[in-house]
């Protein structure tokens, strides 16, 4: 009796964390879609050596990739692959935030929208580390299902 209850609680937590991760990336992708110019400027602030055409291409395509990976996770369509992608994306964002630590970016980090100049702080590192851990946990859960 107790193992059935624990199993259903574990499944409930997995679903909540999966939806939370998808929601994070839906918001992140959505905030970029409606501000392509600011996203392009933010990309060039992180990577000033990028050609402008590459930054524009990334600004157009990248938010849709975040949204599609999130929807794939929610709809349970190739969830193992989308959770792995979101984990790797989270890891990449964490590395980028660590490399930009203490820098002031003109429109903020660009993760969940854009604001005025923002200094990358421990808050950003902790937030991205937490998202990466969440993504790792969701990916692990998807691997265990197969």
Helices and strands as residue ranges (DSSP letters): H 2-33, H 36-46, H 52-74, H 79-99, E 104-105, E 118-119, H 122-145
